[in-house]
Amino acid sequence: MKIPPTHDEGSDEKPRIFGTSLGDLGVVVIAALCTITLIMILFSPSPFEKLEKAQARQEREKAQQAELERQKKIDAAVATGEVSVGIMPAKKH
């Protein structure tokens, strides 16, 4: 009659961590990394949003510059006397 092997004698398996095999832990680690990556993608600012903000700011600056140039031309015309600024009398019917 043979003696059944004990824990230390007959087992060639590696010791388990928290009662699971290394393959199972690998799946859990990969799933956690995928979840963290997804959360980071969802909550990080969009590069397209930054582009749209930059374009809107650039458009505002162009509009402001155009208004300043227009005002300078008006001021120059009024100063030289080419254009007079006044209130026209109302037309009578």
N, CA and C atoms as a LAMMPS dump frame, in Angstrom:
ITEM: TIMESTEP
0
ITEM: NUMBER OF ATOMS
279
ITEM: BOX BOUNDS ff ff ff
-5.0000000000000000e+02 5.0000000000000000e+02
-5.0000000000000000e+02 5.0000000000000000e+02
-5.0000000000000000e+02 5.0000000000000000e+02
ITEM: ATOMS id mol type element x y z
1 1 1 N 0.803 -1.158 0
2 1 2 C 0 0 0
3 1 3 C 0.873 1.259 0
4 2 1 N 0.495 2.215 -0.932
5 2 2 C 1.254 3.449 -1.05
6 2 3 C 0.608 4.543 -0.218
7 3 1 N 1.438 5.439 0.219
8 3 2 C 0.946 6.572 0.989
9 3 3 C 0.573 7.678 -0.004
10 4 1 N -0.623 8.241 0.132
11 4 2 C -0.985 9.33 -0.78
12 4 3 C -0.047 10.525 -0.606
13 5 1 N 0.23 11.222 -1.723
14 5 2 C 1.148 12.362 -1.615
15 5 3 C 0.53 13.496 -0.794
16 6 1 N 1.382 14.182 -0.107
17 6 2 C 0.928 15.335 0.675
18 6 3 C 1.041 16.589 -0.197
19 7 1 N 0.721 17.698 0.371
20 7 2 C 0.757 18.947 -0.393
21 7 3 C 2.14 19.226 -0.969
22 8 1 N 3.158 19.013 -0.203
23 8 2 C 4.5 19.384 -0.614
24 8 3 C 5.127 18.369 -1.563
25 9 1 N 4.776 17.122 -1.485
26 9 2 C 5.482 16.096 -2.235
27 9 3 C 5.023 15.955 -3.683
28 10 1 N 3.75 15.827 -3.967
29 10 2 C 3.284 15.474 -5.291
30 10 3 C 2.909 16.624 -6.183
31 11 1 N 2.996 17.785 -5.723
32 11 2 C 2.516 18.924 -6.498
33 11 3 C 3.682 19.626 -7.18
34 12 1 N 3.618 19.706 -8.529
35 12 2 C 4.61 20.463 -9.294
36 12 3 C 4.073 21.829 -9.705
37 13 1 N 2.837 22.124 -9.348
38 13 2 C 2.225 23.405 -9.71
39 13 3 C 2.847 24.543 -8.908
40 14 1 N 2.83 25.715 -9.525
41 14 2 C 3.328 26.902 -8.824
42 14 3 C 2.287 27.323 -7.798
43 15 1 N 2.726 27.952 -6.729
44 15 2 C 1.746 28.39 -5.721
45 15 3 C 0.82 29.453 -6.302
46 16 1 N -0.421 29.396 -5.942
47 16 2 C -1.42 30.33 -6.439
48 16 3 C -1.422 31.604 -5.605
49 17 1 N -1.774 32.685 -6.266
50 17 2 C -1.878 33.974 -5.585
51 17 3 C -3.354 34.244 -5.367
52 18 1 N -3.75 34.449 -4.163
53 18 2 C -5.144 34.68 -3.787
54 18 3 C -6.071 33.58 -4.302
55 19 1 N -5.564 32.395 -4.452
56 19 2 C -6.385 31.27 -4.857
57 19 3 C -6.714 31.235 -6.334
58 20 1 N -6.016 32.007 -7.147
59 20 2 C -6.265 32.01 -8.592
60 20 3 C -4.963 31.723 -9.324
61 21 1 N -5.091 31.282 -10.552
62 21 2 C -3.891 30.993 -11.335
63 21 3 C -3.362 32.282 -11.963
64 22 1 N -2.157 32.224 -12.481
65 22 2 C -1.544 33.412 -13.067
66 22 3 C -2.288 33.857 -14.324
67 23 1 N -2.851 32.944 -15.078
68 23 2 C -3.613 33.298 -16.266
69 23 3 C -4.844 34.109 -15.918
70 24 1 N -5.519 33.703 -14.842
71 24 2 C -6.696 34.455 -14.406
72 24 3 C -6.306 35.862 -13.95
73 25 1 N -5.198 35.966 -13.249
74 25 2 C -4.739 37.29 -12.817
75 25 3 C -4.355 38.146 -14.016
76 26 1 N -3.774 37.538 -15.039
77 26 2 C -3.427 38.272 -16.251
78 26 3 C -4.659 38.853 -16.921
79 27 1 N -5.741 38.083 -16.991
80 27 2 C -6.983 38.56 -17.589
81 27 3 C -7.537 39.728 -16.781
82 28 1 N -7.475 39.633 -15.476
83 28 2 C -7.981 40.711 -14.615
84 28 3 C -7.144 41.979 -14.804
85 29 1 N -5.83 41.837 -14.892
86 29 2 C -4.952 42.997 -15.073
87 29 3 C -5.211 43.66 -16.426
88 30 1 N -5.354 42.859 -17.474
89 30 2 C -5.622 43.414 -18.801
90 30 3 C -6.979 44.117 -18.827
91 31 1 N -7.986 43.538 -18.211
92 31 2 C -9.31 44.165 -18.157
93 31 3 C -9.243 45.489 -17.382
94 32 1 N -8.482 45.513 -16.293
95 32 2 C -8.342 46.755 -15.516
96 32 3 C -7.642 47.831 -16.342
97 33 1 N -6.606 47.465 -17.085
98 33 2 C -5.902 48.435 -17.918
99 33 3 C -6.812 48.967 -19.026
100 34 1 N -7.605 48.106 -19.624
101 34 2 C -8.552 48.552 -20.662
102 34 3 C -9.586 49.508 -20.067
103 35 1 N -10.069 49.211 -18.878
104 35 2 C -11.057 50.067 -18.228
105 35 3 C -10.466 51.434 -17.904
106 36 1 N -9.267 51.452 -17.363
107 36 2 C -8.601 52.715 -17.025
108 36 3 C -8.363 53.54 -18.286
109 37 1 N -7.941 52.877 -19.37
110 37 2 C -7.704 53.579 -20.63
111 37 3 C -8.991 54.189 -21.166
112 38 1 N -10.071 53.444 -21.115
113 38 2 C -11.357 53.946 -21.582
114 38 3 C -11.805 55.149 -20.765
115 39 1 N -11.663 55.086 -19.47
116 39 2 C -12.048 56.203 -18.601
117 39 3 C -11.201 57.437 -18.917
118 40 1 N -9.904 57.237 -19.145
119 40 2 C -9.028 58.367 -19.468
120 40 3 C -9.422 58.991 -20.806
121 41 1 N -9.798 58.165 -21.78
122 41 2 C -10.211 58.691 -23.078
123 41 3 C -11.511 59.477 -22.947
124 42 1 N -12.446 58.983 -22.157
125 42 2 C -13.736 59.638 -22.014
126 42 3 C -13.626 60.987 -21.313
127 43 1 N -12.755 61.1 -20.325
128 43 2 C -12.696 62.312 -19.525
129 43 3 C -11.568 63.26 -19.908
130 44 1 N -10.737 62.9 -20.865
131 44 2 C -9.678 63.813 -21.293
132 44 3 C -10.263 64.813 -22.284
133 45 1 N -9.717 66.022 -22.335
134 45 2 C -10.245 67.014 -23.266
135 45 3 C -9.969 66.597 -24.713
136 46 1 N -10.916 66.904 -25.556
137 46 2 C -10.824 66.519 -26.955
138 46 3 C -9.875 67.455 -27.702
139 47 1 N -8.998 66.922 -28.548
140 47 2 C -8.139 67.811 -29.34
141 47 3 C -8.955 68.626 -30.343
142 48 1 N -10.095 68.097 -30.794
143 48 2 C -10.951 68.843 -31.706
144 48 3 C -11.589 70.036 -30.995
145 49 1 N -11.877 69.878 -29.71
146 49 2 C -12.436 70.987 -28.935
147 49 3 C -11.411 72.116 -28.831
148 50 1 N -10.151 71.753 -28.607
149 50 2 C -9.098 72.764 -28.542
150 50 3 C -8.952 73.467 -29.89
151 51 1 N -9.054 72.704 -30.974
152 51 2 C -8.947 73.285 -32.307
153 51 3 C -10.094 74.255 -32.575
154 52 1 N -11.31 73.862 -32.197
155 52 2 C -12.464 74.736 -32.407
156 52 3 C -12.341 76.021 -31.594
157 53 1 N -11.869 75.914 -30.358
158 53 2 C -11.683 77.115 -29.536
159 53 3 C -10.634 78.04 -30.147
160 54 1 N -9.545 77.459 -30.653
161 54 2 C -8.49 78.27 -31.259
162 54 3 C -9.004 78.953 -32.519
163 55 1 N -9.794 78.239 -33.328
164 55 2 C -10.349 78.847 -34.534
165 55 3 C -11.329 79.962 -34.196
166 56 1 N -12.163 79.771 -33.174
167 56 2 C -13.115 80.802 -32.766
168 56 3 C -12.372 82.041 -32.261
169 57 1 N -11.314 81.84 -31.484
170 57 2 C -10.518 82.964 -30.991
171 57 3 C -9.87 83.712 -32.153
172 58 1 N -9.377 82.963 -33.142
173 58 2 C -8.749 83.581 -34.301
174 58 3 C -9.765 84.389 -35.109
175 59 1 N -10.978 83.872 -35.25
176 59 2 C -12.028 84.604 -35.963
177 59 3 C -12.397 85.892 -35.232
178 60 1 N -12.501 85.825 -33.895
179 60 2 C -12.796 87.027 -33.111
180 60 3 C -11.696 88.074 -33.293
181 61 1 N -10.434 87.618 -33.293
182 61 2 C -9.322 88.557 -33.465
183 61 3 C -9.356 89.198 -34.848
184 62 1 N -9.688 88.409 -35.877
185 62 2 C -9.785 88.962 -37.233
186 62 3 C -10.92 89.98 -37.317
187 63 1 N -12.062 89.663 -36.717
188 63 2 C -13.199 90.586 -36.741
189 63 3 C -12.855 91.87 -36
190 64 1 N -12.163 91.749 -34.883
191 64 2 C -11.778 92.929 -34.109
192 64 3 C -10.781 93.782 -34.904
193 65 1 N -9.838 93.126 -35.57
194 65 2 C -8.857 93.847 -36.374
195 65 3 C -9.536 94.561 -37.541
196 66 1 N -10.507 93.889 -38.189
197 66 2 C -11.228 94.503 -39.3
198 66 3 C -12.03 95.722 -38.818
199 67 1 N -12.64 95.626 -37.647
200 67 2 C -13.398 96.75 -37.088
201 67 3 C -12.478 97.917 -36.763
202 68 1 N -11.281 97.638 -36.239
203 68 2 C -10.325 98.713 -35.949
204 68 3 C -9.873 99.401 -37.236
205 69 1 N -9.593 98.621 -38.279
206 69 2 C -9.183 99.209 -39.552
207 69 3 C -10.31 100.062 -40.144
208 70 1 N -11.533 99.575 -40.061
209 70 2 C -12.694 100.314 -40.561
210 70 3 C -12.842 101.638 -39.813
211 71 1 N -12.695 101.583 -38.506
212 71 2 C -12.822 102.791 -37.691
213 71 3 C -11.703 103.778 -38.004
214 72 1 N -10.487 103.275 -38.26
215 72 2 C -9.371 104.162 -38.616
216 72 3 C -9.646 104.867 -39.943
217 73 1 N -10.195 104.134 -40.911
218 73 2 C -10.513 104.736 -42.207
219 73 3 C -11.589 105.812 -42.057
220 74 1 N -12.593 105.52 -41.24
221 74 2 C -13.657 106.51 -41.001
222 74 3 C -13.081 107.74 -40.326
223 75 1 N -12.255 107.534 -39.305
224 75 2 C -11.645 108.67 -38.592
225 75 3 C -10.762 109.493 -39.522
226 76 1 N -10.013 108.823 -40.401
227 76 2 C -9.142 109.543 -41.324
228 76 3 C -9.968 110.346 -42.321
229 77 1 N -11.059 109.777 -42.816
230 77 2 C -11.905 110.487 -43.773
231 77 3 C -12.576 111.692 -43.12
232 78 1 N -13.02 111.558 -41.901
233 78 2 C -13.656 112.666 -41.184
234 78 3 C -12.635 113.753 -40.887
235 79 1 N -11.416 113.358 -40.532
236 79 2 C -10.384 114.34 -40.184
237 79 3 C -9.96 115.159 -41.395
238 80 1 N -9.919 114.567 -42.569
239 80 2 C -9.494 115.301 -43.763
240 80 3 C -10.627 116.108 -44.373
241 81 1 N -11.846 115.878 -43.962
242 81 2 C -12.974 116.648 -44.467
243 81 3 C -13.649 115.995 -45.654
244 82 1 N -13.215 114.812 -46.035
245 82 2 C -13.852 114.112 -47.149
246 82 3 C -15.285 113.743 -46.802
247 83 1 N -15.503 113.415 -45.564
248 83 2 C -16.818 112.981 -45.11
249 83 3 C -17.19 113.838 -43.922
250 84 1 N -18.416 114.318 -43.913
251 84 2 C -18.873 115.063 -42.749
252 84 3 C -19.914 114.229 -42.024
253 85 1 N -19.87 114.328 -40.74
254 85 2 C -20.814 113.577 -39.927
255 85 3 C -21.838 114.575 -39.398
256 86 1 N -23.08 114.371 -39.743
257 86 2 C -24.121 115.267 -39.279
258 86 3 C -25.464 114.586 -39.358
259 87 1 N -26.471 115.265 -38.849
260 87 2 C -27.816 114.737 -38.882
261 87 3 C -28.564 115.426 -40.012
262 88 1 N -29.081 114.624 -40.878
263 88 2 C -29.824 115.16 -42.024
264 88 3 C -31.225 115.576 -41.553
265 89 1 N -31.742 116.662 -42.099
266 89 2 C -33.105 117.065 -41.728
267 89 3 C -34.104 116.055 -42.287
268 90 1 N -35.204 115.897 -41.596
269 90 2 C -36.22 114.936 -42.021
270 90 3 C -36.866 115.406 -43.307
271 91 1 N -37.176 114.485 -44.174
272 91 2 C -37.836 114.819 -45.443
273 91 3 C -39.309 115.07 -45.182
274 92 1 N -39.837 116.111 -45.821
275 92 2 C -41.264 116.402 -45.674
276 92 3 C -41.972 115.88 -46.905
277 93 1 N -43.104 115.306 -46.701
278 93 2 C -43.849 114.726 -47.805
279 93 3 C -44.723 115.734 -48.46
